[in-house]
Amino acid sequence: MSPLPGHLMSNSEPYTDVTTLPADWRYEQTVAEIETIINQIEAGDLDLADVFEQFTQAVTYLQQCEAFLGDRQGQLDLLLEQLGDPSDLG
């Protein structure tokens, strides 16, 4: 399986901070890749070594998604806080 642009395929450090995600990283594409990995594992067609490799890759992708969503949640919280403070609206 080829990696998505900017994604890790080895056991190197996963992305844990959204600022380290490559510019071409896309949440939807990463979720689709996770689903593909799950389907391959569930199909039972992979060797055990490949299962572990793909599982590790899925965990890395999930960490990327978690970092991305956490960052976006922080941005939304800040915007909502600003909406709640009329002095910030100009």
PyMOL commands that place a pseudoatom at each C-alpha (Angstrom):
pseudoatom trace, name=CA, resn=MET, resi=1, chain=A, elem=C, hetatm=0, pos=[0.000, 0.000, 0.000]
pseudoatom trace, name=CA, resn=SER, resi=2, chain=A, elem=C, hetatm=0, pos=[1.422, 3.364, -0.925]
pseudoatom trace, name=CA, resn=PRO, resi=3, chain=A, elem=C, hetatm=0, pos=[1.256, 6.171, 1.596]
pseudoatom trace, name=CA, resn=LEU, resi=4, chain=A, elem=C, hetatm=0, pos=[-0.797, 9.288, 1.153]
pseudoatom trace, name=CA, resn=PRO, resi=5, chain=A, elem=C, hetatm=0, pos=[1.261, 12.379, 0.392]
pseudoatom trace, name=CA, resn=GLY, resi=6, chain=A, elem=C, hetatm=0, pos=[3.002, 13.484, 3.529]
pseudoatom trace, name=CA, resn=HIS, resi=7, chain=A, elem=C, hetatm=0, pos=[2.081, 10.413, 5.552]
pseudoatom trace, name=CA, resn=LEU, resi=8, chain=A, elem=C, hetatm=0, pos=[4.478, 8.161, 7.396]
pseudoatom trace, name=CA, resn=MET, resi=9, chain=A, elem=C, hetatm=0, pos=[4.850, 4.540, 6.328]
pseudoatom trace, name=CA, resn=SER, resi=10, chain=A, elem=C, hetatm=0, pos=[7.544, 3.507, 8.774]
pseudoatom trace, name=CA, resn=ASN, resi=11, chain=A, elem=C, hetatm=0, pos=[7.678, 3.197, 12.519]
pseudoatom trace, name=CA, resn=SER, resi=12, chain=A, elem=C, hetatm=0, pos=[9.055, 6.727, 12.833]
pseudoatom trace, name=CA, resn=GLU, resi=13, chain=A, elem=C, hetatm=0, pos=[7.497, 9.276, 15.136]
pseudoatom trace, name=CA, resn=PRO, resi=14, chain=A, elem=C, hetatm=0, pos=[3.821, 9.909, 14.337]
pseudoatom trace, name=CA, resn=TYR, resi=15, chain=A, elem=C, hetatm=0, pos=[2.435, 13.366, 13.861]
pseudoatom trace, name=CA, resn=THR, resi=16, chain=A, elem=C, hetatm=0, pos=[1.049, 14.571, 17.169]
pseudoatom trace, name=CA, resn=ASP, resi=17, chain=A, elem=C, hetatm=0, pos=[0.818, 18.292, 16.437]
pseudoatom trace, name=CA, resn=VAL, resi=18, chain=A, elem=C, hetatm=0, pos=[-1.312, 19.666, 13.640]
pseudoatom trace, name=CA, resn=THR, resi=19, chain=A, elem=C, hetatm=0, pos=[1.409, 22.220, 12.824]
pseudoatom trace, name=CA, resn=THR, resi=20, chain=A, elem=C, hetatm=0, pos=[3.649, 19.351, 11.699]
pseudoatom trace, name=CA, resn=LEU, resi=21, chain=A, elem=C, hetatm=0, pos=[1.114, 17.956, 9.230]
pseudoatom trace, name=CA, resn=PRO, resi=22, chain=A, elem=C, hetatm=0, pos=[2.170, 18.469, 5.609]
pseudoatom trace, name=CA, resn=ALA, resi=23, chain=A, elem=C, hetatm=0, pos=[0.360, 21.142, 3.606]
pseudoatom trace, name=CA, resn=ASP, resi=24, chain=A, elem=C, hetatm=0, pos=[-1.251, 18.496, 1.374]
pseudoatom trace, name=CA, resn=TRP, resi=25, chain=A, elem=C, hetatm=0, pos=[-2.648, 16.486, 4.330]
pseudoatom trace, name=CA, resn=ARG, resi=26, chain=A, elem=C, hetatm=0, pos=[-6.420, 16.017, 4.177]
pseudoatom trace, name=CA, resn=TYR, resi=27, chain=A, elem=C, hetatm=0, pos=[-8.649, 14.688, 6.967]
pseudoatom trace, name=CA, resn=GLU, resi=28, chain=A, elem=C, hetatm=0, pos=[-11.141, 12.963, 4.660]
pseudoatom trace, name=CA, resn=GLN, resi=29, chain=A, elem=C, hetatm=0, pos=[-8.384, 11.259, 2.686]
pseudoatom trace, name=CA, resn=THR, resi=30, chain=A, elem=C, hetatm=0, pos=[-6.760, 10.024, 5.892]
pseudoatom trace, name=CA, resn=VAL, resi=31, chain=A, elem=C, hetatm=0, pos=[-10.056, 8.643, 7.216]
pseudoatom trace, name=CA, resn=ALA, resi=32, chain=A, elem=C, hetatm=0, pos=[-10.548, 6.821, 3.900]
pseudoatom trace, name=CA, resn=GLU, resi=33, chain=A, elem=C, hetatm=0, pos=[-7.063, 5.331, 4.268]
pseudoatom trace, name=CA, resn=ILE, resi=34, chain=A, elem=C, hetatm=0, pos=[-7.919, 4.140, 7.794]
pseudoatom trace, name=CA, resn=GLU, resi=35, chain=A, elem=C, hetatm=0, pos=[-11.086, 2.502, 6.455]
pseudoatom trace, name=CA, resn=THR, resi=36, chain=A, elem=C, hetatm=0, pos=[-9.068, 0.776, 3.722]
pseudoatom trace, name=CA, resn=ILE, resi=37, chain=A, elem=C, hetatm=0, pos=[-6.630, -0.582, 6.298]
pseudoatom trace, name=CA, resn=ILE, resi=38, chain=A, elem=C, hetatm=0, pos=[-9.482, -1.841, 8.492]
pseudoatom trace, name=CA, resn=ASN, resi=39, chain=A, elem=C, hetatm=0, pos=[-11.089, -3.569, 5.510]
pseudoatom trace, name=CA, resn=GLN, resi=40, chain=A, elem=C, hetatm=0, pos=[-7.798, -5.249, 4.574]
pseudoatom trace, name=CA, resn=ILE, resi=41, chain=A, elem=C, hetatm=0, pos=[-7.249, -6.482, 8.120]
pseudoatom trace, name=CA, resn=GLU, resi=42, chain=A, elem=C, hetatm=0, pos=[-10.838, -7.711, 8.450]
pseudoatom trace, name=CA, resn=ALA, resi=43, chain=A, elem=C, hetatm=0, pos=[-10.618, -9.546, 5.118]
pseudoatom trace, name=CA, resn=GLY, resi=44, chain=A, elem=C, hetatm=0, pos=[-7.898, -11.733, 6.596]
pseudoatom trace, name=CA, resn=ASP, resi=45, chain=A, elem=C, hetatm=0, pos=[-5.804, -11.672, 3.424]
pseudoatom trace, name=CA, resn=LEU, resi=46, chain=A, elem=C, hetatm=0, pos=[-2.691, -10.126, 5.000]
pseudoatom trace, name=CA, resn=ASP, resi=47, chain=A, elem=C, hetatm=0, pos=[0.279, -11.908, 6.486]
pseudoatom trace, name=CA, resn=LEU, resi=48, chain=A, elem=C, hetatm=0, pos=[0.656, -11.378, 10.217]
pseudoatom trace, name=CA, resn=ALA, resi=49, chain=A, elem=C, hetatm=0, pos=[3.625, -9.042, 9.696]
pseudoatom trace, name=CA, resn=ASP, resi=50, chain=A, elem=C, hetatm=0, pos=[1.536, -6.966, 7.278]
pseudoatom trace, name=CA, resn=VAL, resi=51, chain=A, elem=C, hetatm=0, pos=[-1.324, -6.832, 9.793]
pseudoatom trace, name=CA, resn=PHE, resi=52, chain=A, elem=C, hetatm=0, pos=[1.005, -5.345, 12.398]
pseudoatom trace, name=CA, resn=GLU, resi=53, chain=A, elem=C, hetatm=0, pos=[2.455, -2.884, 9.885]
pseudoatom trace, name=CA, resn=GLN, resi=54, chain=A, elem=C, hetatm=0, pos=[-0.980, -1.764, 8.715]
pseudoatom trace, name=CA, resn=PHE, resi=55, chain=A, elem=C, hetatm=0, pos=[-2.281, -1.541, 12.280]
pseudoatom trace, name=CA, resn=THR, resi=56, chain=A, elem=C, hetatm=0, pos=[0.680, 0.667, 13.205]
pseudoatom trace, name=CA, resn=GLN, resi=57, chain=A, elem=C, hetatm=0, pos=[-0.022, 2.855, 10.185]
pseudoatom trace, name=CA, resn=ALA, resi=58, chain=A, elem=C, hetatm=0, pos=[-3.698, 3.144, 11.135]
pseudoatom trace, name=CA, resn=VAL, resi=59, chain=A, elem=C, hetatm=0, pos=[-2.716, 4.270, 14.639]
pseudoatom trace, name=CA, resn=THR, resi=60, chain=A, elem=C, hetatm=0, pos=[-0.459, 6.944, 13.129]
pseudoatom trace, name=CA, resn=TYR, resi=61, chain=A, elem=C, hetatm=0, pos=[-3.294, 8.134, 10.894]
pseudoatom trace, name=CA, resn=LEU, resi=62, chain=A, elem=C, hetatm=0, pos=[-5.668, 8.211, 13.878]
pseudoatom trace, name=CA, resn=GLN, resi=63, chain=A, elem=C, hetatm=0, pos=[-3.176, 10.317, 15.831]
pseudoatom trace, name=CA, resn=GLN, resi=64, chain=A, elem=C, hetatm=0, pos=[-2.984, 12.730, 12.911]
pseudoatom trace, name=CA, resn=CYS, resi=65, chain=A, elem=C, hetatm=0, pos=[-6.776, 12.985, 12.789]
pseudoatom trace, name=CA, resn=GLU, resi=66, chain=A, elem=C, hetatm=0, pos=[-6.965, 13.494, 16.543]
pseudoatom trace, name=CA, resn=ALA, resi=67, chain=A, elem=C, hetatm=0, pos=[-4.392, 16.309, 16.386]
pseudoatom trace, name=CA, resn=PHE, resi=68, chain=A, elem=C, hetatm=0, pos=[-6.238, 17.937, 13.489]
pseudoatom trace, name=CA, resn=LEU, resi=69, chain=A, elem=C, hetatm=0, pos=[-9.637, 17.731, 15.199]
pseudoatom trace, name=CA, resn=GLY, resi=70, chain=A, elem=C, hetatm=0, pos=[-8.213, 18.965, 18.504]
pseudoatom trace, name=CA, resn=ASP, resi=71, chain=A, elem=C, hetatm=0, pos=[-6.743, 21.985, 16.746]
pseudoatom trace, name=CA, resn=ARG, resi=72, chain=A, elem=C, hetatm=0, pos=[-10.017, 22.736, 14.977]
pseudoatom trace, name=CA, resn=GLN, resi=73, chain=A, elem=C, hetatm=0, pos=[-11.948, 22.361, 18.244]
pseudoatom trace, name=CA, resn=GLY, resi=74, chain=A, elem=C, hetatm=0, pos=[-9.628, 24.901, 19.844]
pseudoatom trace, name=CA, resn=GLN, resi=75, chain=A, elem=C, hetatm=0, pos=[-10.238, 27.302, 16.974]
pseudoatom trace, name=CA, resn=LEU, resi=76, chain=A, elem=C, hetatm=0, pos=[-14.011, 26.866, 17.288]
pseudoatom trace, name=CA, resn=ASP, resi=77, chain=A, elem=C, hetatm=0, pos=[-13.881, 27.380, 21.055]
pseudoatom trace, name=CA, resn=LEU, resi=78, chain=A, elem=C, hetatm=0, pos=[-11.960, 30.614, 20.553]
pseudoatom trace, name=CA, resn=LEU, resi=79, chain=A, elem=C, hetatm=0, pos=[-14.438, 31.865, 17.950]
pseudoatom trace, name=CA, resn=LEU, resi=80, chain=A, elem=C, hetatm=0, pos=[-17.398, 30.993, 20.172]
pseudoatom trace, name=CA, resn=GLU, resi=81, chain=A, elem=C, hetatm=0, pos=[-15.741, 32.758, 23.092]
pseudoatom trace, name=CA, resn=GLN, resi=82, chain=A, elem=C, hetatm=0, pos=[-15.298, 35.862, 20.942]
pseudoatom trace, name=CA, resn=LEU, resi=83, chain=A, elem=C, hetatm=0, pos=[-18.952, 35.718, 19.895]
pseudoatom trace, name=CA, resn=GLY, resi=84, chain=A, elem=C, hetatm=0, pos=[-19.947, 35.614, 23.550]
pseudoatom trace, name=CA, resn=ASP, resi=85, chain=A, elem=C, hetatm=0, pos=[-17.979, 38.796, 24.303]
pseudoatom trace, name=CA, resn=PRO, resi=86, chain=A, elem=C, hetatm=0, pos=[-19.684, 41.773, 22.567]
pseudoatom trace, name=CA, resn=SER, resi=87, chain=A, elem=C, hetatm=0, pos=[-16.637, 43.991, 23.086]
pseudoatom trace, name=CA, resn=ASP, resi=88, chain=A, elem=C, hetatm=0, pos=[-14.702, 41.797, 20.648]
pseudoatom trace, name=CA, resn=LEU, resi=89, chain=A, elem=C, hetatm=0, pos=[-17.227, 42.290, 17.836]
pseudoatom trace, name=CA, resn=GLY, resi=90, chain=A, elem=C, hetatm=0, pos=[-16.074, 45.805, 17.037]
for i in range(1, 90): cmd.bond("trace and resi %d" % i, "trace and resi %d" % (i + 1))
show_as sticks, trace
zoom trace
